[in-house]
């Protein structure tokens, strides 16, 4: 502990040491250049009488010894000094002063050996020695006024905002392992992102170009196919991800206990698409299945209805489509139960349509409001109830869509242990609103069949998830875990999810998933993630300078491990996130901020070896158009037959 008395005594010792150094310098110069002082009358008998004894000391026996002793005493005095700290003094300035002073001080002895007048020779020696000595004093004072702490070198606080991350590769039959590197206190280290429990849901976020597909989604696809997962893949920019899934399955088909098959659905290239009926009657057991299909389909077509599902003019068209679906499901045991037939049936005249629907008792409750409006000639109300459904569905009256949705090449039970499937459904960004509604129906029907007990492990991967609509996605994530169903959602931003699904549903999706991986995002998304990742202890330093003294204080305080500003400036391939663990495999270091490592050359070589998706059949325009006209004829025949039958019964 320091006291005032101790500091005062130390100051006296330092002052005495420096005075001794100066005194020895004066004595050395007087003795070394005595003749010059004598010639100029600058000697005194009393001084000579005292110095004659001092001159006999060994330290003054040579110039080297004397100057070395003087320099050592000066250094000792400087070490104990306490000058006011100055932030403007640099190491370069201190080094420059010290080097110049030392050079002049040490080389001044050269002047004693030059030829010429003695007074000139001695005068130059004295001048050089004194100047060198003074410069050394200046260098020493600057050295101990130099502020040792550099507060401005880490202006973005990168050094403090680093933390230990998981460096082990944790593997199990379900895990996804992504190699990465991270920085810890300035040192680059290797790490792993271990999604050991994908069944708790995985949310992948990042603005366009952040690397969601290239660094994460492609590895989820390849690693889970290698581990024998069945898979439903929503490929927004078809066929980028579908080609990866197809070629990976070809290579690792032996990883499945039963042979796995690849199926794809797209509406652009009909020669490379399978045909599948999303309203397959074998998967619709009661009217609630029809209601769920109608809800998904209509909300997918009219995304603005999602936020007002309880409105009368939203519920009415949904009930109307439900009645159409269930009627076709019951009619001749579902022979005509396809979405194209539903669309065509909706376009029928009201007289014929209501007469036809009334022949099925199970839909009578659903159509009663429409029949009442029709009988009471409330045409405006009826059009308000039904027209929105007819207009929305009319956008799908395309021969290509009818062709794909009216076939039965496969069923949607992708995780059937006896017949596992990898199903890819492809969208087109230019036609996403139309295709998205149909694909939403495919996905909803598939999930209904997937989320059952005693099925094969599977992963449902949705690239650009907000471009489709699936009701109760939160329920799927919450309940499908026990059935070994993993869900992977890729979105660009929380605001995008909120716009397309509504605030409540978006918040549930954000909060229910266990694994979160995010690239660059901004705004509310970045703030939510920063708060979710929590805080770490960080060193803080503060500097106070006044006219008399400089003080530096250090402390530690909790601050965000990954601030929102850092999440908003992540580079492509750089991700932050949190993983979930298992009771059997606990992970202490769940938070990460790292850069995922991709072997770009190997990936490019692998992609060059990829085969294109196979051509399944030769398609002609006439064949597609014939199918389109046959569906129209089917509905016309049903109406004609049933209405005539109804009339004859009444007669």
Secondary structure, DSSP 8 states (H G I E B T S, - for coil): ---HHHHHHHHHHHHHHHHHHHHHHHHHHHHHTHHHHHHTT---HHHHHHHHHHTTSGGGSSHHHHHHHHHHHHHHHHHT-----BTT--HHHHHHHHHHHHHHHHHGGGGGGSSS-HHHHHHHHHHHHHHHHHHHHHHHHHHHHB----TTS-TT-TTTT------S----TT-EEEEEEEEETTEEEEEEEEE--GGG-EEEE--TTS-HIIIIIHHHHHHHHHTT-EEEEEESSTTHHHHHHHHHHHHSGGGSSS--EEEEE-SS-GGG-----TT-GGG--SHHHHHHHHHHHHHHH-GGGGGGTTSHHHHHHHHHHHHHHHHHHHGGGGTT-SHHHHHHHHTS-HHHHHHHHTT-GGGHHHHHHHHHHHHTT-HHHHHHHHHHHHHHHHTT--HHHHHHHT--S--S-TT-TTS-EEEEEE--GGGHHHHHHHHHHHHHHHHHHHSSSS---EEEEETTGGGS--TTHHHHHHHGGGGTEEEEEEES-HHHHHHHH-HHHHHHHHHH-SEEEE-S--HHHHHHHHHHH-EEEEEEEEEEE-SS-EEEEEEEEEEESS-HHHHTT--TTEEEEE----SSS--S--EEEEEE---HHHHHHHHHT-----------HHHHHHHHHHHHHHHHHHHHHHHHHHHHHH-
